[in-house]
Amino acid sequence: MKVSSTKVDIAPSGVFYLDGYLNDVRQLPGAGIHDEPYAILLLLEESGQRALFVGIDVCQVSLSRTRKMRSLLSSLLGIRDEFIVISAVHSHSCPNGLRDGSSISHDTPGYEEFVTGLVVQAASRLPEMLAEAKPEILATRIRGWYSNRNDKDKPFDDQAFIVRFVADDGSTVGTMQNFNCHSTVVRPFNRLMTSDLQGSVRALLTPWVGITPYAFTGASGDLGNRQFRRGDGFAELQRTAVGISAEFMKGSFEPVELGAPTVREFTHNVDYDNGQYFTRYQELLEKAKQTLADDSSTATEKKLARTEVRRLSEKLEIDRVQFPIVIRVIDFGGLVFVTFPGELGSVLGMRIKSMFHSRRCLVIGYANDAQGYFVPSEDYGLGYESFVTKLPRGGIESVLDEFEEWL
């Protein structure tokens, strides 16, 4: 297998706005940079077939905002669109401008074009950097640092992986990093740019694995570290990132056989009358407003209630819901990657993995598009995710039933 990887700093030089939290402070421009955001590119080639993974330090990526990037990358590298994965690390403290429906009233000026240009320029170097490499994988489980944020005793996907590509001279020419947790340790009123938890773990693992990893989170719509936090500042971010990195470093690598990638694409077109749920939306909206008006509500409760008011108000203006769910299966033989265009509940990601039986499957969430939360039926009402999802209770289970039959 031939592999190459590179990274590019995507920090804007002018005014920027941070995406991910809805409050008055976040409507102001960002105040500075705590750590630089990056785009990481990883190109894999086997038997003439290429696959490209692009990880971007933003909250979400929408297909509409990355379509030009995809087209340019496809032409430049000779890769069919289906073999291109563009995913977000889902930090809530990185510049906005790459997704539709941001909670912030202003986009970072020119950010879509800026990032597109930098990523394509970086990608132009990848073909000449391709080197023969042997793949190996570290598989572990991480507990004690994050959990299902509705209840830390509920099941969640604690699997974590590092895939490393090692050249004949012993150097590492590419790496993937996967653990499943929201990248949201730093407080909602923070105005400093940071890639937060995913980026901090990536930075700590870089000298250990030998190159900056393509970092992605899987089905993490209901996963976070709020039950384990000892604060919400940068000291706590460092403590948590060190703890998770140490768990990775306890593991060991083993060889994995990867062949030429194949790809299949599953599409489910959602289409239903949203008016039938207006009464319920109104009830939830009034409850969220009461939380905001109640002086005894905690800061976390008010943070969630602000998002509920915004999203539920938007839902009351939509008579019909129509959008596609596009899932891609990129199969390398020894590893299968499944992309999902949104924030999938952890047990739903575990269900996808189980569909491949004894084969090792990694879910790449927040990939190729941003269609919001997808909440397990049994968790409706437990968290604000179920108030803002675009599917009714049981809807995503029906989609996965169809996906499993399609497989």
Buried (B, 14 or more C-beta within 10 A) or exposed (E): BBBBBBBBEBBBEEEBBBBBBBBEEBEEEBEEEBBBBBBBBBBBBBEEBBBBBBBBBBBBBBBEBBEBBBBBBBEBBEBEBBBBBBBBBBBBBBBBBBBEEBBBEBBBBEBBEBBBBBBBEBBBEBBEBBBEBBBBBBBBEBEEBBBBBBBBEBEBBBBBBBBBBBBEEEEBBBBBBBBBBBBBBBBBEBBBBBBBBBBBBBBBBBEEBBBBBBBBBBBBBBBBBBBBBEEBEBEBBEBBBBBBBEBBBEBEBEEBEBBBBBBEEBEBEBEBEBEEBEEEBBEBBEBBBEBEEEEEBEEEBBBBBBBBBBBBEEBBEEEEBEBEBBBBBBBBBBBBBBBBBBBBBBBBBBBBBEBBEEEBBBBBBBBBBBBBBBBBBBBBEBBBBBBBBBBBBEBBBEBBEEBEEEE
